[in-house]
Amino acid sequence: MKIINLGILAHVDAGKTTLTESLLYTSGAIAELGSVDEGTTRTDTMNLERQRGITIQTAVTSFQWEDVKVNIIDTPGHMDFLAEVYRSLSVLDGAVLLVSAKDGIQAQTRILFHALQTMKIPTIFFINKIDQEGIDLPMVYREMKAKLSSEIIVKQKVGQHPHINVTDNDDMEQWDAVIMGNDELLEKYMSGKPFKMSELEQEENRRFQNGTLFPVYHGSAKNNLGIRQLIEVIASKFYSSTPEGQSELCGQVFKIEYSEKRRRFVYVRIYSGTLHLRDVIRISEKEKIKITEMCVPTNGELYSSDTACSGDIVILPNDVLQLNSILGNGILLPQRKFIENPLPMLQTTIAVKKSEQREILLGALTEISDGDPLLKYYVDTTTHEIILSFLGKVQMEVICAILEEKYHVEAEIKEPTVIYMERPLRKAEYTIHIEVPPNPFWASVGLSIEPLPIGSGVQYESRVSLGYLNQSFQNAVMEGVLYGCEQGLYGWKVTDCKICFEYGLYYSPVSTPADFRLLSPIVLEQALKKAGTELLEPYLHFEIYAPQEYLSRAYHDAPRYCADIVSTQIKNDEVILKGEIPARCIQEYRNDLTYFTNGQGVCLTELKGYQPAIGKFICQPRRPNSRIDKVRHMFHKLA
């Protein structure tokens, strides 16, 4: 059986979850259509998803059409959930990208299409909601060509009489994009030679599979219009990315979730081979797991199974496997361009309204962060505050909703702040000697630190011979240094520097690795004080798309938000501004853009990296360590 893993992607409210329901219903997988408005859909299972009409977590369901099984990956559509989107993209054989006939191309549509293009995933455009009043399809096509890709091929005509209907497009004009993209076909066209339809179809299919040509189909998911035609196209047009003839097992984890009873499940895409119940599978050089239970998506539901075939998705109860863990032979994984997840840029404190729920909150955050690499937390050992880092404010709102809905915990959060970093200003050295007060440790450590170009990260080197100081002591110094880098002079993580272990002395048999591990962060802090540090803040690349008449206002407002516009381009009736902006300013700039362009402006962003901060230095409290803080304060008095 042919198995296709299909992604459905769209901007918020374009009808993505409704389309999933319609595909399941039309294929016979479900007997009754679910409704987003009534909260009865198969994929949006969270109350918040149903209440807001948006998808927050990746959901997996399936249907069968003749001899083809289609696993549907219903992905989130909001910028704060891009980690979920990117993970799901890695398992896709193809995608359907929805465009609302009423709303046209939105900001998130552009972001998702860019990701699909980057990963060269074959993509179909589905123009949804064609039965709404005031629809101008030619304008939608023009907008798609201007804002997404000019390489589209409209495969259907939409008729209005006696009622709205969708039929195949038999006009030769539809083949223009195919002909113009192939030298041989273009030469035939220019010389007036006739085409064979098979030539055009073969070239269309080749470019579609390469992710460079995008067929356009139409319908109304809510009213089940054009859905049967879409299913037939999905079943025939997409290929499985599973290698043929390969019997060795290869699979990868792309999603983790916890059930209401706190069971941990991992979602695995099988790329080759067959997974059987009771198989013992290698997951690393030293570790294996036994398959004791598994489920596969079948006709809108999850069913227990004894086998999972190549190309399928399988759900395993497991406490060991992590996101991106590989089952079997990792060499067989498809070679696709990897899109890095954006870094968490905000942090805040979270607390329970009822003190007796604190442990429940900590357990819940552990589970949530297990499946979301963009959520991290730690507990301040002195204030006992819980500190969260995350990507965006909507993500934070969703976390609170999950805590209340799934874990029955009411939480309070403070206003988020941007996550800064620190970088040394100059080269410096510092040494703390054994038996020289106030050093209480049986160790001498000397470190040097020097700045590196922004974006280099932390580099560590030991210049102390292993012949003198053995590996366990050396490892302890490195561990202490890396611990010290977690908090610089202003309480932020230290980055973009080279730290060298220059000098070490121990007394045998009194000295232990712990002495070196505890002393090293104190030495590092003193070296940082001599070097001084500058504060770095996250910057974003931005692209603004707006009607030309708003060019002057966009330029005028940019300095108010510390934005630097570096290039301007006029395309069609639109101006495209590219530049850089501090992450802390982007939300206000977006809001301003939406306001003065009457909702016509679009701002796309991606992380540029960290740059020297503008304005006053922002400090955060140091995380205490009872074993070294007293000694730190003693050295602080000596300074």
C-alpha positions in Angstrom: 0.0 0.0 0.0 1.2 3.5 -0.9 1.5 5.7 2.2 1.6 9.5 2.0 2.4 11.8 5.0 0.6 15.0 4.1 0.9 18.4 5.9 -1.9 20.8 6.0 -0.7 24.3 6.6 -2.4 27.7 6.7 -2.6 31.1 8.3 -4.9 31.3 11.3 -8.6 31.0 10.3 -8.0 29.9 6.7 -10.0 26.7 7.3 -7.2 24.2 7.9 -8.9 22.1 10.6 -12.2 22.3 8.7 -10.4 20.9 5.6 -9.0 18.0 7.6 -12.6 17.1 8.7 -13.9 17.4 5.2 -11.1 15.1 3.9 -11.9 12.5 6.5 -15.6 12.7 5.9 -15.4 12.6 2.0 -13.1 9.6 2.1 -15.4 7.7 4.4 -13.0 7.7 7.4 -15.7 9.4 9.6 -19.5 9.2 9.4 -20.2 12.8 10.5 -18.4 16.1 9.9 -16.9 17.8 12.9 -17.2 21.5 13.3 -14.6 24.0 14.5 -17.5 26.3 15.7 -19.1 23.6 17.7 -15.7 22.2 19.0 -16.3 18.7 17.6 -13.2 18.3 15.3 -10.9 15.3 15.4 -7.7 17.2 15.4 -8.2 20.3 17.6 -8.6 18.5 20.9 -7.6 21.2 23.3 -10.4 23.5 24.6 -8.3 26.5 23.8 -7.9 25.3 20.2 -11.6 24.9 19.9 -12.4 28.2 21.6 -10.0 30.3 19.5 -10.4 28.3 16.3 -6.7 27.8 16.0 -4.4 24.8 16.0 -1.7 24.8 18.7 -0.2 21.3 18.7 0.5 19.1 15.7 -2.2 16.5 15.3 -2.1 13.2 13.3 -5.0 11.5 11.7 -5.5 9.4 8.5 -7.8 8.2 5.8 -7.7 5.7 3.0 -8.5 6.3 -0.7 -8.5 3.2 -2.8 -5.1 1.7 -2.3 -3.5 4.8 -0.8 -3.2 5.6 2.9 -2.9 9.3 3.7 -1.6 10.4 7.1 -2.7 14.0 7.7 -0.4 16.2 9.8 -2.6 19.1 11.0 0.0 21.7 11.9 -0.2 25.0 13.9 -0.6 28.3 12.1 0.6 30.8 14.6 4.2 32.2 14.7 4.6 31.2 18.4 4.2 27.5 17.4 6.8 27.4 14.7 8.8 24.7 16.6 5.8 22.4 16.1 5.5 23.4 12.4 9.2 22.8 11.6 9.2 19.4 13.3 6.2 18.2 11.4 7.7 19.5 8.1 10.6 17.1 8.5 8.3 14.0 8.2 6.2 15.2 5.2 6.0 13.7 1.7 4.0 16.7 0.5 1.9 19.6 1.7 -1.4 21.4 1.0 -1.1 25.1 1.7 -4.4 26.8 2.2 -5.2 30.3 0.9 -8.4 32.0 2.0 -10.2 33.3 -1.1 -11.6 36.0 1.1 -8.5 37.1 3.0 -5.8 36.3 0.4 -2.1 35.9 1.3 -1.4 36.6 5.0 1.9 37.0 6.8 2.0 33.5 8.1 1.2 32.1 4.7 4.5 33.6 3.4 6.4 32.2 6.4 5.1 28.7 5.9 5.6 28.8 2.2 9.2 29.9 2.7 9.8 26.9 5.0 8.2 24.5 2.5 10.3 25.9 -0.3 13.5 25.8 1.8 12.9 22.1 2.4 11.8 21.5 -1.2 8.5 19.8 -0.1 6.1 19.3 -3.0 3.2 21.7 -2.4 -0.4 22.1 -3.6 -2.2 25.4 -3.1 -5.9 25.0 -2.1 -7.9 28.2 -2.4 -10.6 27.7 0.3 -13.9 29.5 0.9 -14.6 30.1 -2.7 -18.4 30.2 -2.0 -18.2 33.4 0.1 -19.5 36.6 -1.4 -17.2 39.2 -3.0 -14.6 36.7 -4.1 -12.2 37.8 -6.8 -10.1 34.8 -7.9 -8.0 36.5 -10.6 -6.9 39.0 -7.9 -6.0 36.0 -5.6 -3.9 34.5 -8.4 -2.1 37.8 -8.9 -1.5 38.1 -5.2 -0.1 34.5 -5.1 2.2 35.2 -8.0 3.4 38.5 -6.4 3.8 37.4 -2.8 4.4 33.6 -3.0 5.6 32.3 -6.4 5.0 33.1 -10.0 5.4 29.4 -10.8 1.8 28.4 -10.2 -0.5 26.4 -12.5 -4.2 26.8 -12.1 -5.7 23.3 -12.6 -9.4 24.1 -12.2 -12.1 26.6 -13.3 -14.7 27.8 -10.9 -18.2 28.2 -12.3 -21.1 30.2 -10.9 -24.1 28.7 -12.7 -26.5 27.1 -11.9 -24.5 27.0 -8.6 -20.8 27.3 -7.6 -18.9 24.4 -9.1 -15.3 23.3 -9.8 -14.2 21.7 -13.1 -10.9 20.8 -14.7 -9.1 23.6 -16.5 -8.6 22.7 -20.2 -7.2 26.1 -21.3 -3.7 25.9 -22.8 -2.8 29.1 -21.0 -2.5 27.1 -17.8 0.7 25.5 -19.2 2.6 28.8 -19.6 4.6 28.3 -16.3 5.5 24.8 -17.4 6.6 25.8 -20.9 8.6 28.9 -19.7 10.5 26.8 -17.2 11.8 24.3 -19.7 14.2 25.3 -22.5 13.2 22.4 -24.9 9.5 23.1 -24.4 10.1 26.9 -24.8 12.0 26.3 -28.1 9.1 24.2 -29.4 6.6 26.9 -28.4 8.7 29.7 -30.1 9.1 27.6 -33.3 5.3 26.8 -33.4 5.8 23.1 -33.1 2.9 21.1 -31.5 3.1 19.7 -27.9 2.2 16.3 -26.8 0.1 16.5 -23.6 2.3 13.8 -22.1 5.3 16.1 -22.4 3.6 18.9 -20.5 2.3 16.6 -17.8 5.7 14.9 -17.4 7.4 18.3 -17.0 4.7 19.5 -14.6 5.1 16.4 -12.5 8.9 16.7 -12.4 8.9 20.3 -11.3 6.1 19.6 -8.8 8.1 16.8 -7.2 11.2 19.2 -7.0 9.1 21.8 -5.2 9.5 24.4 -8.0 6.0 24.4 -9.5 2.7 24.7 -7.5 -0.7 23.4 -8.8 -3.7 25.4 -7.6 -7.0 23.8 -6.7 -10.2 25.3 -5.3 -13.1 24.5 -3.0 -15.0 25.1 0.2 -14.0 22.8 3.1 -17.0 23.9 5.1 -19.5 22.9 2.4 -17.5 20.0 1.1 -17.0 21.6 -2.3 -14.1 20.4 -4.4 -12.9 18.0 -1.7 -13.3 14.8 -3.7 -11.2 16.3 -6.5 -8.6 17.3 -4.0 -8.4 13.8 -2.5 -7.9 12.3 -6.0 -5.1 14.7 -6.6 -3.4 14.0 -3.3 -3.6 10.2 -3.8 -2.2 10.4 -7.4 0.2 13.4 -7.3 2.3 12.9 -4.1 5.0 10.2 -3.8 6.2 8.6 -0.6 9.7 9.7 0.3 10.4 6.1 1.6 13.3 4.5 -0.3 12.2 1.5 -2.3 13.7 -2.0 -1.6 15.2 -1.0 1.8 14.3 -3.5 4.5 16.5 -2.1 7.3 14.6 -0.1 9.9 15.0 3.6 10.2 12.6 5.9 12.0 12.7 9.3 13.8 10.8 10.9 16.7 9.0 14.1 15.7 6.4 14.7 18.5 6.1 13.9 22.2 2.8 14.1 24.2 1.4 13.0 27.5 -2.0 11.5 28.1 -4.5 12.5 30.7 -3.1 9.6 32.8 0.4 11.0 32.5 1.6 8.3 30.1 4.3 9.5 27.7 3.9 8.9 24.0 6.3 9.5 21.1 5.3 9.9 17.5 7.7 8.2 15.0 7.9 8.4 11.2 9.1 5.1 9.8 11.4 5.9 6.8 12.4 2.3 5.9 11.9 -1.3 7.1 9.0 -2.6 9.3 8.6 -2.2 13.0 7.1 -5.2 14.8 5.6 -5.6 18.3 8.2 -7.1 20.7 11.1 -6.0 18.4 14.3 -4.9 20.2 15.5 -1.7 18.5 18.8 0.1 18.7 18.5 3.8 19.5 22.2 4.5 20.2 25.5 2.7 20.3 24.9 1.5 23.8 21.1 1.6 24.2 18.2 -0.5 22.9 14.4 -0.4 23.5 11.8 -3.2 23.3 8.5 -2.4 21.5 5.8 -3.5 23.9 2.9 -1.5 22.5 2.2 0.6 19.5 -0.6 2.4 17.7 -1.0 3.6 14.1 -3.5 6.2 12.7 -6.2 4.5 10.7 -9.4 6.1 9.3 -9.6 9.0 11.7 -8.7 7.0 14.8 -5.7 5.5 16.5 -5.6 1.7 16.7 -3.3 -0.8 18.3 -1.2 -2.7 15.8 1.4 -5.5 15.6 3.3 -3.8 12.8 4.1 -0.4 11.3 5.2 -0.4 7.7 7.8 1.8 5.9 6.3 5.3 5.3 3.8 5.1 8.2 3.6 7.0 11.5 3.6 5.0 14.7 2.8 6.1 18.3 4.8 4.4 21.1 4.5 4.6 24.9 8.1 5.3 25.9 10.0 7.2 28.6 13.5 7.2 26.9 13.1 8.5 23.3 13.5 12.3 22.8 12.6 14.6 20.0 14.7 13.7 16.9 15.8 10.4 18.4 16.5 7.8 15.7 15.3 4.2 15.7 17.5 1.9 13.7 20.0 3.0 11.1 20.2 6.8 10.9 22.1 6.7 7.6 18.8 6.0 5.9 17.2 9.2 6.9 16.2 11.4 3.9 18.7 14.3 3.4 16.6 17.4 3.7 17.7 20.9 4.6 17.2 21.4 8.3 15.4 24.6 9.5 16.7 25.6 12.9 14.1 26.4 15.5 14.2 30.0 16.6 15.7 30.7 20.0 13.5 31.5 23.0 13.7 35.3 23.3 11.5 36.1 26.3 11.4 35.1 29.9 9.1 35.6 32.9 8.3 34.2 36.3 5.3 31.9 36.8 3.6 31.0 40.1 0.6 29.1 41.3 -2.4 30.9 42.9 -2.7 28.0 45.4 0.6 27.1 47.1 -0.3 23.4 47.4 -0.2 23.2 43.6 3.4 24.1 43.2 4.7 20.5 42.7 1.9 19.9 40.2 3.0 23.0 38.3 6.7 21.9 38.2 5.7 18.4 37.0 3.5 19.9 34.3 6.2 22.3 33.1 8.6 19.3 32.9 6.1 17.5 30.6 5.3 20.5 28.5 9.0 21.4 27.9 9.7 17.8 27.1 7.8 18.2 23.9 8.6 21.8 23.2 12.3 22.8 22.7 11.3 26.5 22.8 10.1 26.3 26.4 12.7 26.1 29.2 12.5 26.7 32.9 14.5 26.7 36.1 13.9 27.3 39.8 15.8 30.1 41.6 17.1 28.3 44.7 17.0 31.4 46.9 13.7 33.1 45.9 12.2 29.8 44.8 10.7 31.6 41.8 10.1 29.6 38.6 11.7 31.2 35.6 10.4 30.4 32.1 11.9 31.2 28.8 9.8 31.0 25.6 9.3 32.4 22.1 6.2 34.6 22.2 3.4 35.9 24.3 0.7 33.7 22.6 2.8 30.7 23.5 2.8 31.9 27.1 -1.0 32.3 27.0 -1.3 28.8 25.6 0.9 27.3 28.4 -1.3 28.9 31.0 -4.4 27.4 29.3 -2.8 24.0 29.1 -2.0 24.1 32.8 -5.5 25.0 33.7 -7.2 22.6 31.2 -5.0 19.5 31.5 -3.4 19.8 34.9 -6.1 21.9 36.7 -3.5 24.4 37.9 -4.2 28.1 38.0 -1.0 30.1 37.3 0.0 33.7 37.3 2.7 35.2 35.1 4.5 38.5 35.2 5.1 40.7 32.1 7.9 39.0 30.0 11.3 40.5 29.5 13.8 39.9 26.7 16.6 37.4 27.3 20.0 39.3 27.1 23.5 37.8 26.9 27.0 39.1 27.9 30.3 39.3 26.0 33.7 40.2 27.4 35.0 43.6 26.3 38.8 42.9 26.5 41.2 40.1 27.3 41.9 39.4 31.0 43.4 36.8 33.2 42.9 35.9 36.8 44.4 33.2 39.1 43.3 32.0 42.6 46.0 30.2 44.4 45.8 27.3 46.8 46.0 28.1 50.5 45.8 31.9 49.8 42.8 33.3 51.7 39.9 33.5 51.1 40.3 30.4 48.9 38.9 27.4 50.9 39.4 24.9 48.1 42.4 22.6 47.7 43.0 23.8 44.2 44.8 26.6 42.2 43.1 27.7 39.0 44.2 30.3 36.5 42.0 31.3 33.6 42.2 33.8 30.7 39.3 35.1 28.8 39.1 37.1 25.5 36.3 38.3 23.3 35.4 36.6 20.0 33.3 37.9 17.1 29.6 38.0 17.8 28.0 34.7 17.0 31.1 32.6 17.9 29.7 31.1 21.1 31.9 30.0 23.9 35.2 28.2 23.1 37.2 26.4 25.8 40.8 25.3 25.7 43.1 23.7 28.3 46.7 24.6 28.2 47.5 22.5 31.3 49.2 19.2 30.5 47.3 16.0 31.1 50.6 14.6 32.3 50.4 16.9 35.3 46.7 17.3 35.9 44.7 14.2 35.0 41.5 14.1 33.0 39.0 14.0 36.0 40.5 17.3 37.3 40.5 18.8 33.8 36.9 17.8 33.2 36.0 19.4 36.6 37.6 22.8 35.5 35.7 22.7 32.2 32.4 21.9 34.0 33.0 24.8 36.5 33.8 27.2 33.7 30.7 26.3 31.7 28.6 26.7 34.9 30.1 30.1 35.4 29.2 31.1 31.9 25.6 30.7 32.8 25.7 34.0 34.6 27.9 37.0 33.9 28.3 40.2 35.7 24.7 41.3 35.0 23.2 37.9 35.6 22.9 36.9 31.9 24.6 34.0 30.0 28.2 34.7 28.8 28.9 34.1 25.1 31.2 34.9 22.2 34.5 34.4 24.1 37.5 32.1 24.4 38.3 30.8 27.8 41.7 29.1 28.5 42.7 27.0 31.5 46.2 28.5 31.9 47.3 27.2 35.3 46.4 24.5 37.8 47.9 23.2 41.0 46.7 20.4 43.4 47.8 18.8 46.6 47.8 15.0 46.5 45.9 13.2 48.1 43.9 16.1 49.5 42.6 17.8 46.3 39.5 16.4 44.6 37.8 17.3 41.3 35.1 19.0 43.3 37.6 21.6 44.5 38.4 22.5 40.9 34.7 22.4 39.9 33.7 24.8 42.6 36.7 27.2 42.3 36.6 27.6 38.5 33.4 29.7 38.3 34.7 32.1 41.0 38.0 32.5 39.0 35.9 33.1 35.8 33.8 35.8 37.5 37.0 37.7 38.7 38.4 37.5 35.1 35.1 38.9 33.8 35.3 41.8 36.2 38.8 42.6 34.9 37.6 42.3 31.3 34.3 44.0 31.7 31.3 42.8 29.7 28.9 44.4 27.2 25.2 43.5 27.1 23.9 41.8 23.9 20.3 41.6 22.9 18.5 39.6 20.2 18.0 41.2 16.9 15.7 40.2 14.1 15.9 40.5 10.3 12.6 41.9 9.0 10.9 42.3 5.7 8.0 44.7 5.5 5.5 44.4 2.6 3.2 47.4 2.3 1.4 49.5 -0.3 3.7 52.1 -1.9 1.7 55.0 -0.4 2.9 54.0 3.1 6.6 54.1 2.3 7.2 57.5 3.9 5.4 56.6 7.1 7.3 53.3 7.4 10.6 55.1 7.1 9.5 57.9 9.5 8.4 55.4 12.2 11.5 53.1 12.0 13.8 55.1 14.4 11.1 55.1 17.1 11.5 51.3 17.3 15.3 51.3 16.9 14.7 49.7 13.5 17.4 50.1 10.8 16.1 49.9 7.2 18.9 48.7 4.9 17.2 48.2 1.6 14.1 49.3 -0.3 12.5 47.6 -3.3 9.4 48.3 -5.4 7.6 45.3 -6.7 4.3 45.6 -8.5 2.2 48.0 -6.3 4.1 47.0 -3.2 7.2 48.4 -1.4 9.5 45.9 0.3 11.6 47.2 3.2 14.4 45.0 4.7 16.3 45.8 7.9 17.1 44.9 11.4 15.3 45.6 14.7 15.8 44.6 18.4 13.4 41.8 19.3 12.0 43.8 22.2 10.6 46.4 19.7 9.1 44.1 17.1 5.7 43.7 18.5 5.1 47.4 18.9 6.5 48.0 15.4 4.1 45.3 13.9 1.1 46.9 15.7 2.0 50.3 14.4 2.5 48.9 10.8 -0.9 47.2 11.0 -2.5 50.4 12.3 -1.2 52.9 9.7 -1.6 50.6 6.7 -5.1 49.6 7.7 -4.1 46.0 8.0 -2.5 45.8 4.6 1.1 45.8 5.9 2.9 42.5 6.5 6.1 42.1 8.6 8.1 38.9 8.3 10.9 38.2 10.8 13.7 35.7 11.5 16.4 35.7 14.2 19.5 37.5 13.1 21.5 36.9 16.3 22.6 38.9 19.2 24.0 42.5 18.9 25.2 45.1 21.4 22.3 46.3 23.4 20.9 49.9 23.0 20.1 51.9 26.1 20.6 51.1 29.7 22.0 47.9 31.1 19.3 45.4 32.2 20.3 43.2 35.2 18.7 40.1 36.5 19.3 38.5 39.9 22.0 35.8 40.1 20.9 32.3 40.7 22.4 31.4 44.1 24.8 28.5 44.8 25.1 27.8 48.5 28.5 26.0 48.0 30.3 28.9 46.4 28.4 32.1 47.1 30.1 32.8 50.5 33.5 32.5 48.8 32.3 34.7 45.9 31.4 37.4 48.3 34.8 37.2 50.0 36.6 37.8 46.7 34.1 40.5 45.9 35.2 42.4 49.1 38.9 42.1 48.0 38.1 43.7 44.6 
